[in-house]
Amino acid sequence: MSNASVIAASRLYWQLGRWEDLAAIEVPISTADAMSDEDVELALYKSHALFQIGEIDEGSALVRSLAAVGISRSLILESLWSGAQSTLARIAMLSGNGKAARSAIAAAAERSGGCGDGEAIAEMRARNEWSRVKTPSGEEFEHSAAQRKLFIDCGGFDGCSALKFLLSFPEFDVVTFEPNPAMWRYFTDIPTQLIKKAAYTYDGSVSFRIDAIDGTGSSLVESKKVDNRGIMTNEESPLILAPCIDLSAFVERMATQYDKIVLKLDVEGAEYDILEKMLEDETLSLVDQLYCEFHHEKMDIELSRHRDILARARAVTHVEPWDSHYSVFKLAPADTEEQLQIRKRIIKDIKRVRRNTLKLRW
């Protein structure tokens, strides 16, 4: 296929919302001077598609690659904003709001130059995606809501993970563990039960080092660098005594109440102690899906231990990577008005979908 044909196909995939097809296209990355306008356009389309299908790590890596070779920051931000509008369109479809979905798609098109008329694209993509989105009254959606399902969010940060998960699975109950007091204010309107404790291996309290720069690296593990950029050393970072909970025992209790459990661990190095105990207690097998961000490259841990725990975990449950920080769902630490408005709309529409599909139990 010629380059012109690839660009034409990519534009059509974007217009129709065929994200899997768009994400599969190969993208050449070189330097800003060497990349043609079409190459840059194609790369931005692909990053957009990767985020839409949940391949956050790959999408984030592509965006960082574009920034590293000198692609305009404003161009990248425009593309990310367009992607945020596509996400909002999907939320609106899930809640049965066709007008809001079309409006968001048109806004996305306006931020993606070269795609064509925004209103025409909105009509075309809405018709194409609507057939693939099960609305709250759909038979398949009602069937999935018949079972009790729980998403356990460990290392909740500012609630971005809960929002990311609920966008795709609004029928789940959600409980979030987050020990950093600076993050608790972000959970006011999110439909999750916030437990202001650290998920760990026992009930009690534990030393918790806080990342005072942006909060993302806060950790229970002394050997892990809290601020990976080197602005502050661990010794300079605040240390508090945080309450903690035995996650293994908590999962065992929840398994008596729920038919399906999905566990997310983004606990900045504590995942190894937690998973070892859950494997010893045979409670990891109670988890139907484990999403985990592993931090072996940022802490003092033998690579053999990392590989052993990962292999043992994969033997008893499905394990997938997780990263919601580079996404439309993240608010902290910038707290911009634009981010806040997007987040409010996401929360509002998720709540509407949940009201239409199940009785809240938290």
C-alpha positions as CSV (number, residue, x, y, z in Angstrom):
1,M,0.0,0.0,0.0
2,S,1.4,3.4,-1.0
3,N,1.9,6.1,1.6
4,A,-1.0,8.1,0.2
5,S,-3.2,5.0,0.5
6,V,-2.1,4.5,4.1
7,I,-3.0,8.1,5.0
8,A,-6.4,7.8,3.2
9,A,-7.2,4.6,5.0
10,S,-6.1,6.0,8.3
11,R,-8.3,9.1,7.9
12,L,-11.3,6.8,7.1
13,Y,-10.6,4.6,10.1
14,W,-10.4,7.7,12.3
15,Q,-13.7,9.1,10.9
16,L,-15.5,5.8,11.5
17,G,-13.9,5.1,14.9
18,R,-12.3,1.8,13.7
19,W,-9.7,2.0,16.4
20,E,-8.4,-1.5,16.2
21,D,-7.7,-1.2,12.4
22,L,-6.0,2.2,13.0
23,A,-3.9,1.0,15.8
24,A,-2.5,-1.8,13.7
25,I,-1.0,0.5,11.0
26,E,2.8,0.7,11.1
27,V,4.2,4.2,11.8
28,P,7.7,5.4,10.9
29,I,9.3,7.4,13.6
30,S,12.5,9.3,12.8
31,T,13.3,13.0,13.4
32,A,11.0,15.9,13.1
33,D,12.9,17.2,10.1
34,A,12.8,13.8,8.4
35,M,9.2,13.0,9.1
36,S,6.7,14.3,6.5
37,D,3.5,16.0,7.6
38,E,1.7,12.8,6.6
39,D,4.0,10.7,8.8
40,V,3.2,12.9,11.8
41,E,-0.5,12.9,11.0
42,L,-0.4,9.1,10.9
43,A,1.5,8.8,14.2
44,L,-1.0,11.1,15.9
45,Y,-3.9,9.1,14.6
46,K,-2.3,5.9,15.8
47,S,-1.7,7.3,19.3
48,H,-5.3,8.4,19.4
49,A,-6.4,4.8,18.5
50,L,-4.2,3.1,21.0
51,F,-5.7,5.2,23.8
52,Q,-9.2,4.4,22.6
53,I,-8.7,0.7,22.7
54,G,-7.0,0.8,26.1
55,E,-3.4,0.3,25.0
56,I,-2.3,3.1,27.3
57,D,1.4,2.1,27.7
58,E,1.9,1.8,23.9
59,G,0.0,5.0,23.2
60,S,2.0,6.9,25.9
61,A,5.2,5.5,24.5
62,L,4.3,6.7,21.0
63,V,3.4,10.2,22.3
64,R,6.7,10.4,24.2
65,S,8.6,9.3,21.1
66,L,7.0,12.0,19.0
67,A,7.9,14.6,21.7
68,A,11.5,13.2,21.9
69,V,12.1,13.7,18.1
70,G,10.9,17.3,18.2
71,I,7.3,17.1,17.1
72,S,5.5,20.3,18.1
73,R,4.1,20.1,21.7
74,S,1.0,22.1,20.6
75,L,0.3,19.6,17.8
76,I,0.6,16.7,20.3
77,L,-1.7,18.4,22.8
78,E,-4.3,19.1,20.1
79,S,-4.3,15.4,19.2
80,L,-4.7,14.4,22.9
81,W,-7.5,16.8,23.3
82,S,-9.2,15.3,20.2
83,G,-8.8,11.9,21.8
84,A,-10.4,13.2,25.0
85,Q,-13.4,14.2,23.0
86,S,-13.7,10.8,21.4
87,T,-13.6,9.3,24.9
88,L,-16.4,11.6,25.9
89,A,-18.4,10.6,22.8
90,R,-18.1,6.9,23.9
91,I,-19.4,7.8,27.4
92,A,-22.3,9.6,25.9
93,M,-23.2,6.6,23.7
94,L,-23.1,4.3,26.7
95,S,-25.5,6.6,28.5
96,G,-27.8,6.8,25.4
97,N,-27.1,10.5,24.7
98,G,-26.7,10.6,21.0
99,K,-26.7,14.4,20.8
100,A,-23.9,14.7,23.2
101,A,-22.0,11.9,21.4
102,R,-22.2,13.7,18.1
103,S,-21.2,17.0,19.6
104,A,-18.1,15.4,21.1
105,I,-17.2,13.7,17.8
106,A,-17.5,17.0,15.9
107,A,-15.3,18.7,18.5
108,A,-12.7,15.9,18.1
109,A,-12.8,16.3,14.3
110,E,-12.2,20.1,14.6
111,R,-9.0,19.4,16.6
112,S,-7.8,16.8,14.0
113,G,-7.0,18.8,10.9
114,G,-7.5,17.0,7.6
115,C,-10.3,14.8,8.7
116,G,-13.1,16.7,7.0
117,D,-16.4,18.3,8.1
118,G,-17.0,17.8,11.8
119,E,-20.8,17.4,11.6
120,A,-20.6,14.9,8.7
121,I,-18.0,12.8,10.6
122,A,-20.1,12.9,13.7
123,E,-23.1,11.4,11.9
124,M,-20.9,8.8,10.1
125,R,-19.0,7.7,13.2
126,A,-22.0,7.7,15.5
127,R,-23.8,5.3,13.1
128,N,-20.8,3.1,12.9
129,E,-20.0,3.0,16.6
130,W,-23.5,2.8,17.8
131,S,-23.9,-0.7,16.5
132,R,-20.9,-1.8,18.6
133,V,-21.9,0.0,21.8
134,K,-24.4,-1.9,24.0
135,T,-26.7,0.7,25.6
136,P,-28.0,0.4,29.1
137,S,-31.2,-1.2,27.8
138,G,-29.4,-3.8,25.7
139,E,-29.8,-7.5,26.4
140,E,-26.0,-8.2,26.7
141,F,-25.5,-5.3,29.1
142,E,-28.4,-6.4,31.4
143,H,-27.0,-9.9,31.4
144,S,-23.6,-8.7,32.5
145,A,-25.1,-6.7,35.3
146,A,-26.9,-9.7,36.8
147,Q,-23.7,-10.9,38.5
148,R,-22.1,-8.9,41.4
149,K,-18.8,-7.6,40.3
150,L,-16.1,-5.7,42.1
151,F,-13.1,-3.7,41.0
152,I,-10.5,-3.3,43.7
153,D,-8.3,-0.2,43.0
154,C,-5.1,-0.3,45.0
155,G,-3.1,2.9,44.7
156,G,-6.0,5.0,43.7
157,F,-4.0,8.3,43.2
158,D,-6.6,10.9,42.1
159,G,-9.3,8.4,41.1
160,C,-8.1,8.2,37.5
161,S,-8.0,4.4,37.6
162,A,-11.6,4.1,38.9
163,L,-12.8,6.4,36.2
164,K,-10.9,4.6,33.4
165,F,-12.3,1.2,34.5
166,L,-15.9,2.4,35.0
167,L,-16.0,3.9,31.6
168,S,-15.7,0.4,30.1
169,F,-17.4,-1.5,33.0
170,P,-20.0,0.7,34.7
171,E,-21.8,-2.3,36.2
172,F,-18.9,-3.0,38.7
173,D,-18.8,-1.8,42.3
174,V,-15.5,-0.1,43.0
175,V,-13.4,0.2,46.2
176,T,-10.3,2.3,46.2
177,F,-7.3,2.2,48.6
178,E,-5.3,5.4,48.8
179,P,-3.2,6.4,51.8
180,N,-1.9,9.8,50.6
181,P,-4.0,12.5,52.3
182,A,-3.2,15.0,49.5
183,M,-5.2,12.8,47.1
184,W,-8.4,12.3,49.1
185,R,-10.1,15.5,47.9
186,Y,-10.3,14.2,44.3
187,F,-12.7,11.4,45.3
188,T,-15.6,13.6,46.3
189,D,-17.8,12.8,43.3
190,I,-16.3,9.5,42.0
191,P,-18.6,6.4,42.4
192,T,-16.1,4.4,44.4
193,Q,-15.8,3.7,48.1
194,L,-12.6,5.3,49.2
195,I,-10.7,3.5,52.0
196,K,-8.0,5.9,53.3
197,K,-5.5,3.1,53.9
198,A,-2.6,1.4,52.1
199,A,-3.2,-2.0,50.6
200,Y,-0.4,-4.2,52.1
201,T,0.2,-7.6,53.7
202,Y,-1.2,-7.0,57.2
203,D,-3.7,-4.9,59.2
204,G,-2.0,-2.1,61.1
205,S,0.3,0.8,60.1
206,V,3.3,1.2,57.8
207,S,5.8,3.9,57.0
208,F,4.8,5.7,53.8
209,R,7.1,8.0,51.9
210,I,5.2,10.7,50.0
211,D,6.3,12.1,46.6
212,A,6.0,15.9,47.3
213,I,6.6,16.8,43.7
214,D,3.5,15.3,42.1
215,G,2.4,12.4,44.3
216,T,2.9,9.7,41.6
217,G,5.9,8.0,43.2
218,S,4.8,7.8,46.9
219,S,5.7,4.4,48.3
220,L,5.8,2.0,51.2
221,V,9.1,0.5,49.9
222,E,12.2,2.3,51.3
223,S,14.5,1.1,48.5
224,K,12.2,2.6,45.8
225,K,13.0,6.2,44.7
226,V,10.0,8.3,45.5
227,D,10.9,11.0,43.0
228,N,12.4,9.2,40.0
229,R,13.5,12.5,38.4
230,G,16.0,13.3,41.2
231,I,14.5,16.6,42.3
232,M,14.1,15.3,45.8
233,T,15.9,12.4,47.6
234,N,13.9,9.9,49.7
235,E,15.4,11.5,52.8
236,E,14.0,14.9,51.8
237,S,10.6,13.5,51.1
238,P,7.9,13.5,53.8
239,L,7.5,10.3,55.8
240,I,4.2,9.5,57.5
241,L,2.8,6.5,59.4
242,A,-0.2,5.3,57.3
243,P,-2.9,2.8,58.2
244,C,-2.7,-0.4,56.1
245,I,-4.9,-3.4,55.4
246,D,-4.2,-7.0,54.6
247,L,-5.3,-7.1,51.0
248,S,-5.2,-10.9,50.8
249,A,-7.7,-11.2,53.6
250,F,-9.8,-8.4,52.1
251,V,-10.0,-10.2,48.8
252,E,-10.9,-13.5,50.5
253,R,-13.8,-11.7,52.3
254,M,-15.0,-10.0,49.1
255,A,-15.0,-13.3,47.2
256,T,-17.9,-14.5,49.4
257,Q,-19.9,-11.5,48.3
258,Y,-19.0,-11.1,44.6
259,D,-19.1,-13.3,41.5
260,K,-16.2,-11.6,39.8
261,I,-13.3,-9.7,41.2
262,V,-10.8,-7.5,39.2
263,L,-7.8,-6.3,41.1
264,K,-5.6,-3.4,40.1
265,L,-2.2,-2.8,41.7
266,D,-0.2,0.4,41.2
267,V,1.4,0.5,44.6
268,E,4.9,1.7,43.7
269,G,6.9,-1.5,44.6
270,A,4.6,-3.0,47.3
271,E,3.1,-5.2,44.6
272,Y,5.8,-7.9,45.2
273,D,5.1,-8.3,49.0
274,I,1.4,-8.2,48.3
275,L,1.4,-10.8,45.5
276,E,3.7,-13.1,47.4
277,K,1.3,-13.2,50.4
278,M,-1.7,-13.7,48.1
279,L,0.1,-16.5,46.4
280,E,1.0,-18.1,49.8
281,D,-2.6,-17.6,51.0
282,E,-4.0,-18.9,47.7
283,T,-6.2,-15.8,47.4
284,L,-4.8,-14.6,44.1
285,S,-6.7,-17.4,42.4
286,L,-9.9,-15.7,43.6
287,V,-9.1,-12.8,41.3
288,D,-10.5,-13.1,37.8
289,Q,-8.2,-10.4,36.3
290,L,-5.1,-8.7,37.7
291,Y,-4.0,-5.4,36.3
292,C,-0.5,-4.5,37.7
293,E,2.2,-1.9,37.1
294,F,5.5,-3.5,38.2
295,H,8.2,-1.3,39.5
296,H,11.3,-3.6,39.5
297,E,13.3,-1.1,37.5
298,K,12.8,1.6,40.1
299,M,13.7,-0.2,43.2
300,D,16.2,-2.6,44.8
301,I,14.8,-6.0,43.9
302,E,16.4,-9.1,42.3
303,L,15.2,-9.6,38.7
304,S,14.8,-13.3,39.5
305,R,12.2,-12.4,42.2
306,H,10.3,-10.2,39.9
307,R,10.2,-12.9,37.2
308,D,9.3,-15.6,39.7
309,I,6.3,-13.7,41.2
310,L,5.1,-12.7,37.7
311,A,5.2,-16.3,36.5
312,R,3.4,-17.6,39.6
313,A,0.8,-14.9,39.3
314,R,0.2,-15.7,35.6
315,A,-0.3,-19.4,36.5
316,V,-3.4,-18.6,38.6
317,T,-5.0,-15.6,37.0
318,H,-4.9,-13.3,34.0
319,V,-2.3,-10.6,34.3
320,E,-2.2,-7.4,32.3
321,P,-0.2,-4.1,32.6
322,W,-1.9,-1.0,33.9
323,D,-1.2,2.8,33.6
324,S,-3.9,5.4,33.7
325,H,-1.7,8.4,34.4
326,Y,-1.2,9.4,30.8
327,S,-4.9,9.7,30.0
328,V,-7.9,11.9,30.0
329,F,-8.9,10.6,33.4
330,K,-5.9,12.0,35.3
331,L,-6.4,15.4,37.1
332,A,-3.5,15.7,39.6
333,P,-1.2,17.5,39.9
334,A,-1.9,20.1,37.2
335,D,-5.6,20.6,38.1
336,T,-6.2,22.7,35.0
337,E,-9.7,24.0,34.3
338,E,-9.8,22.1,31.0
339,Q,-9.0,18.8,32.8
340,L,-11.5,19.6,35.5
341,Q,-14.3,20.1,33.0
342,I,-13.5,16.9,31.1
343,R,-13.4,15.0,34.4
344,K,-16.8,16.4,35.5
345,R,-18.4,15.3,32.3
346,I,-16.9,11.8,32.6
347,I,-18.1,11.4,36.2
348,K,-21.6,12.8,35.3
349,D,-22.1,10.4,32.4
350,I,-20.7,7.4,34.2
351,K,-23.1,8.0,37.1
352,R,-26.0,8.3,34.5
353,V,-25.1,4.9,33.0
354,R,-24.8,3.3,36.5
355,R,-28.2,4.7,37.5
356,N,-29.7,3.1,34.4
357,T,-28.1,-0.3,34.8
358,L,-27.9,-1.2,38.5
359,K,-28.7,-0.1,42.0
360,L,-25.6,1.3,43.7
361,R,-24.6,-0.6,46.8
362,W,-21.8,1.5,48.3
